Amino acid sequence: MTSSHSHLRDTDPAVAEAIAGEERRQENNLEMIASENHVSEAVMEAQGSVMTNKYAEGYPGERYYGGCEHMDTVENLAIERAKQLYGAEHVNVQPHSGTQANMGVYFAVLEPGDRILSLDLNHGGHLSHGHHVNFSGQLYDVEQYGVDPETGYIDYDEVADQAAEFDPDMIVSGSSAYPREFDFERLSTIADDVGAYHLADIAHVTGLVAAGVHVNPVGDADFVTGSTHKTIRAGRGGMIMTTDEHAEAVDKAIFPGGQGGPLMHNIAGKAVGFGEALEPEFAEYAERVVENAKTLADVFQDAGITPVSGGTDKHLLLLDLRDSHPDLTGEDAEDALDDVGITVNKNTVPGETRSPFVTSGVRVGTPALTTRGFDPDAMETVGELIVERLNAPDDPDVASEVQAEVDRLCAEFPVYE
Ligand SMILES: *Cc1c(COP(=O)(O)O)cnc(C)c1O
């Protein structure tokens, strides 16, 4: 796709050129950042529309402004489609992002100083789960659980012991870099036993859950939050799902509690993306995402690069480079791959010894490549290219060979035709 953007090119060539450059970057690189994806042109049309002009404070049928009939239509479509995808009793599609969705849940049922038990950031957790640089760490008293350093899996008996001792008001599950499914049911039981709420943050796996290829916490957890731009491909934003019991508290916490006017153009994008996710092709897509990630895991395993926990249940792998490449940091690996058109991010690994700016691992995800049509054969090639590059990060011949293969794959699988 080369967008015409004719008005923008006339009035603001600098921004137009940056957008065109980004289009080329996305087409010509292998995007393997696990939280990223390519939305459809239909989602982009909805997002880049007059819906951005309208104030619609309030909720469908109860707005503080006139002229909201079309706002009600798209917001109701987004809500109804999300209910169908996840089986939730109540859905709020107004959070500006996943972080705001989590904020909405905390504001709905917690008081400052209340206790949160969540997954450690170094073990795959998220800033908004109580990190000290985030409002969540500043407002609440936070303790964290981790993964077993030997197995890479969460030890739920230990979480239960920690919960009994810490007596949290809320247990948060969900992650950015944990390659395994959470046992949401078990965590809900642990939360019940200590009288805590359970918030399941499915930010990364919203698409996999919608398609039924990942366990769905709706029905077990009191609150389920997510980002809408990751595996679900519905454009940038967030969402909250809950039961009728907590519906009013959640809605009030988002508006007027934490946000003003909803981003109606993004809500239109969510409606379109959720509609796409209801089609049978989306389930095939989500299955392929996981199949591709497992294929990559096998390639790395064969090359002696251990994925944390030995593999993956979902769309991402966390590669611990310490055994196979003790001198190569996560930062080096990210740079070496970036040089040849493969975009990944450095990531801390369980038992990390280097700083978060350097790290000993990289996180690799398959959602974006799968959207552009990569199948397990193509993904195997990608895995081999990554291994080749990491094994010889200073060899210019290897670099040009890998770059040529990346170019060939990008041409074979265009993002936007
Ligand atoms: C991505 C992510 C979020 C939300 O991030 P936003 O950038 O605010 O949408 C929340 N929780 C987890 C676990 C995530 O991975």
The ligand as an SDF file (V2000), in Angstrom:
LIG
                    3D

 15 15  0  0  0  0  0  0  0  0999 V2000
    0.8010   -4.2030   26.3590 C   0  0  0  0  0  0  0  0  0  0  0  0
    0.3520   -4.5220   27.7310 C   0  0  0  0  0  0  0  0  0  0  0  0
   -0.5320   -3.6820   28.4180 C   0  0  0  0  0  0  0  0  0  0  0  0
   -1.0730   -2.3940   27.9070 C   0  0  0  0  0  0  0  0  0  0  0  0
   -0.2410   -1.6020   27.2510 O   0  0  0  0  0  0  0  0  0  0  0  0
   -0.7390   -0.2890   26.5160 P   0  0  0  0  0  0  0  0  0  0  0  0
    0.4980    0.0680   25.7880 O   0  0  0  0  0  0  0  0  0  0  0  0
   -1.1100    0.6940   27.5650 O   0  0  0  0  0  0  0  0  0  0  0  0
   -1.9020   -0.6650   25.6470 O   0  0  0  0  0  0  0  0  0  0  0  0
   -0.9960   -4.0740   29.6530 C   0  0  0  0  0  0  0  0  0  0  0  0
   -0.6120   -5.2380   30.1830 N   0  0  0  0  0  0  0  0  0  0  0  0
    0.2280   -6.0730   29.5580 C   0  0  0  0  0  0  0  0  0  0  0  0
    0.5510   -7.3630   30.1960 C   0  0  0  0  0  0  0  0  0  0  0  0
    0.7480   -5.7410   28.3080 C   0  0  0  0  0  0  0  0  0  0  0  0
    1.5770   -6.5700   27.6970 O   0  0  0  0  0  0  0  0  0  0  0  0
  1  2  1  0
  2  3  1  0
  2 14  2  0
  3  4  1  0
  3 10  2  0
  4  5  1  0
  5  6  1  0
  6  7  2  0
  6  8  1  0
  6  9  1  0
 10 11  1  0
 11 12  2  0
 12 13  1  0
 12 14  1  0
 14 15  1  0
M  END
$$$$
